[in-house]
Amino acid sequence: MNAKRVRNFILIFVAATALVGLTSCGGGNGARQPVITVVISSPTTSIVINGNIQFSAVVTNAVDTAVTWNVNGMAGGNLATIGSINAAGLYTAPAQVPSPATVTITAVSQQDNTTTSNSIVVTISASNNAGVVVSPATPVVPAGDQQAFTATENGNAIAAAFSVSSSSASCNIAACLGSFNGATYTAPLSPPPGGTVTITATAPDSTKGTTVATIQFSGASFNGQYAFNISGEDSNFQPLEIAGSFTAVGTPGSTTVAVTGGFIDLSSGTFGVLQAAPVTGGSFTVGATDGRTSGTITATGIGTLSLQLTLASNQHGLIIDFNSVLFNAINDTGSGTLDLQPQAGTFSLSSVQGNYSFGVSGTDEINLGIPLAVAGNFTANGGASTQGILDINDGGLANLGGVNPAPDTSLSVTYNTPDATTGRGTMILTSNFLTDDFATSLTFAFYVVNQNHLKLIEIDIPAIQSGDAFAAPSAPFSDATLASGNYAFTASGIRGSNTIQAFGSGGVFASDGKGNITGGELDFNDTSAQPDLKISATTYTVDPTFGRVNFALTTGAGAFEIAAYPTSSGSLEIITLDSKTDASGIAYLQQAPVPALQGNLAINLTGSAITKGVPVEQDTTGEVIAASPNLTGTLDINNVIATRVPPGSFNITASSFSCLDAFGRGTMTLKDSGGASFNIAFYLVSTASSNNGNPVPTVLLVDLDSNRVSVGELDQQF
């Protein structure tokens, strides 16, 4: 028996005894006792969801003035459905408007439970003045998943029309926004700009209510067939090139992705060449909040590739080798890209058709493994090409000799029909320069991303190279082929005619589209950084037949002779032609006005850590979050060849970036919890994720540290 009941029992007993005493003494006259009454009151009879009202009760003609509070006749009520009221009379409304949108509050005397108070009807309404409330509020939806929404107006369920929108003007199609089927929303396959979308419910009377849904990465963000390539070093400090295609099977309901089917080609200074090794399995785990994804791919005869990548979207990712076990050996690293193959299963001879500009780089294995770069242009037509053009830089010997020598216009290309499923085929490049340099043609495997993009890897003995080919414009060509605007670029390789020194460069040069380079900025690093050099005004020429652009980037530290091959997306495949540098890279037409550096971005840095004066491969990926002027996120770093310490993941700490100048150049300092510090010059490119089906980086990067030479990029995630 609880204390209150004991107290009530004593009171009742005393009262009964008194009554008996009065009767026996003749003091009673038989009159009826006063009736107990309970009257409740409140300051208001309207409340919003989750709100409170303090009720009070006055009990008369009772020794015990306590009451039991009821909501709709239920003692204490139910917070989830009709609201609750405590012993002191404080009523709390539920989180959602009930149906009907009213509740009745009463009180019962605890001395006489047959005595009930008057009733007070309370009206419950939504907390927003507009009257339309969308549920669930602020949900988190995995990419590709579905979420059902409901709406109420002034607390009553309504048949609303639902729609989805974004604060970004560029996000205006279903692939970016997701879509509705009635009241069921299907999220896009990767987070949109800002990582959120706005869900709007429109009532029959045109009143609107909104909520914001957060979209996260999921297994559906890594689902489909992907082509990839990686360039780096194997466990014996020898060049390593890998390219292939595999099928990833992921779903919205899980972050685990299975790997099935595909082919991998590998070329290594240690392990030789292995062609079209079948993919037998593997799996990945996708990071829901940051797109950082880790996993393995197993291929017959090769072993297990351990990979760390960061998804920029469901179509593109930045990838590094994270200490794979190849041919039973460990300790290798490299960087590359991964791209969705949307035409998987339907590839044919027509998948390689039209003009292509290409760039490949690696090492010349006939000549002691010196750095090698080749760039050019050809026209593919039914398995063969018409006359093409190329430039070659073999360890600083450009086009077989001289400074800014003429290109080779004898290039011909033959290729076979790519595999219908994986898009893998082979092509042979033949030219006078290649024959003079290697005494043979060069054979490549290619993987079709789409008709605008091929991934290339050399699969013969003379050299170890990989790269890309992109769709290119057709003749005739003129000065306007180099469009009016600013081009941001990076290029890497070696510098020095007598010694081989790692080299990384980047900058922005301005073209007037009329034959003139009007200025710009250049940073380069050969372990002695030369930052923020001003580019002098000069001229350029355009080959009217092939579209090859030739110009010099002249600064106070000297001039770099450049050959550039335009692509249909406005980028340029570039190669240096001076005797002191062997470098290649890519340039992108810069967005105008220059975009801001903000949001969540995938990062890659690839190059060399300088260990005891020797450049050794180092590769970094991860996610960088830019919120001016601070940088946060996570870096995944593989420096295993130099340190023999396994790769690791580190939080970004105490990092920031500077304001941009007129050319979109800035500087940043990236520090991580492992003690590494990266001093970087960067160049804004574009907030677009792709152009003509080809990925476009948001930012290009050049490391300016004396103990590291690397270049890279940041790709906008959301």
HELIX and SHEET records of a PDB file:
HELIX    1   1 ALA A    3  SER A   24  1                                  22    
HELIX    2   2 ALA A  174  LEU A  177  1                                   4    
HELIX    3   3 PRO A  193  GLY A  195  5                                   3    
HELIX    4   4 GLY A  219  PHE A  222  5                                   4    
HELIX    5   5 LEU A  349  SER A  351  5                                   3    
HELIX    6   6 ASN A  432  PHE A  438  1                                   7    
HELIX    7   7 ASP A  479  THR A  481  5                                   3    
HELIX    8   8 VAL A  640  THR A  643  1                                   4    
SHEET    1   A 2 THR A  37  SER A  41  0                                        
SHEET    2   A 2 SER A  56  THR A  60 -1                                        
SHEET    1   B 5 SER A  46  VAL A  48  0                                        
SHEET    2   B 5 ILE A 120  SER A 125  1                                        
SHEET    3   B 5 THR A 102  SER A 109 -1                                        
SHEET    4   B 5 VAL A  67  VAL A  71 -1                                        
SHEET    5   B 5 MET A  74  ALA A  75 -1                                        
SHEET    1   C 4 ASN A  52  GLN A  54  0                                        
SHEET    2   C 4 LEU A  90  THR A  92 -1                                        
SHEET    3   C 4 GLY A  83  ILE A  85 -1                                        
SHEET    4   C 4 GLY A  77  ASN A  78 -1                                        
SHEET    1   D 3 VAL A 132  SER A 135  0                                        
SHEET    2   D 3 THR A 150  GLU A 153 -1                                        
SHEET    3   D 3 ASN A 156  ALA A 157 -1                                        
SHEET    1   E 4 VAL A 140  PRO A 142  0                                        
SHEET    2   E 4 LYS A 208  GLN A 216  1                                        
SHEET    3   E 4 THR A 196  THR A 202 -1                                        
SHEET    4   E 4 ALA A 161  SER A 165 -1                                        
SHEET    1   F 3 GLN A 146  ALA A 148  0                                        
SHEET    2   F 3 THR A 184  THR A 186 -1                                        
SHEET    3   F 3 SER A 179  ASN A 181 -1                                        
SHEET    1   G 9 VAL A 325  LEU A 326  0                                        
SHEET    2   G 9 GLY A 303  LEU A 311 -1                                        
SHEET    3   G 9 ARG A 292  ALA A 299 -1                                        
SHEET    4   G 9 GLY A 272  VAL A 286 -1                                        
SHEET    5   G 9 THR A 256  SER A 268 -1                                        
SHEET    6   G 9 PRO A 239  VAL A 249 -1                                        
SHEET    7   G 9 GLY A 224  GLU A 233 -1                                        
SHEET    8   G 9 THR A 333  LEU A 340 -1                                        
SHEET    9   G 9 HIS A 316  PHE A 322 -1                                        
SHEET    1   H10 ALA A 384  SER A 385  0                                        
SHEET    2   H10 ILE A 370  ASN A 381 -1                                        
SHEET    3   H10 GLY A 354  ASP A 364 -1                                        
SHEET    4   H10 ALA A 463  ALA A 471 -1                                        
SHEET    5   H10 HIS A 453  GLU A 458 -1                                        
SHEET    6   H10 LEU A 442  ASN A 450 -1                                        
SHEET    7   H10 ARG A 424  THR A 430 -1                                        
SHEET    8   H10 ASP A 408  TYR A 415 -1                                        
SHEET    9   H10 GLY A 388  ASP A 394 -1                                        
SHEET   10   H10 LEU A 397  ALA A 398 -1                                        
SHEET    1   I 9 GLN A 530  LYS A 534  0                                        
SHEET    2   I 9 ASN A 516  ASN A 525 -1                                        
SHEET    3   I 9 GLN A 501  SER A 511 -1                                        
SHEET    4   I 9 GLY A 485  ARG A 495 -1                                        
SHEET    5   I 9 THR A 581  LEU A 589 -1                                        
SHEET    6   I 9 LEU A 572  THR A 576 -1                                        
SHEET    7   I 9 GLY A 558  PRO A 566 -1                                        
SHEET    8   I 9 VAL A 549  THR A 555 -1                                        
SHEET    9   I 9 THR A 538  VAL A 542 -1                                        
SHEET    1   J 9 GLY A 599  THR A 611  0                                        
SHEET    2   J 9 VAL A 614  ALA A 627 -1                                        
SHEET    3   J 9 ASN A 630  ASN A 638 -1                                        
SHEET    4   J 9 GLY A 648  PHE A 657 -1                                        
SHEET    5   J 9 ARG A 665  ASP A 672 -1                                        
SHEET    6   J 9 SER A 677  LEU A 684 -1                                        
SHEET    7   J 9 VAL A 699  ASP A 703 -1                                        
SHEET    8   J 9 ARG A 708  GLN A 716 -1                                        
SHEET    9   J 9 GLY A 599  THR A 611 -1                                        
SHEET    1   K 2 SER A 690  ASN A 691  0                                        
SHEET    2   K 2 ASN A 694  PRO A 695 -1                                        
END                                                                             
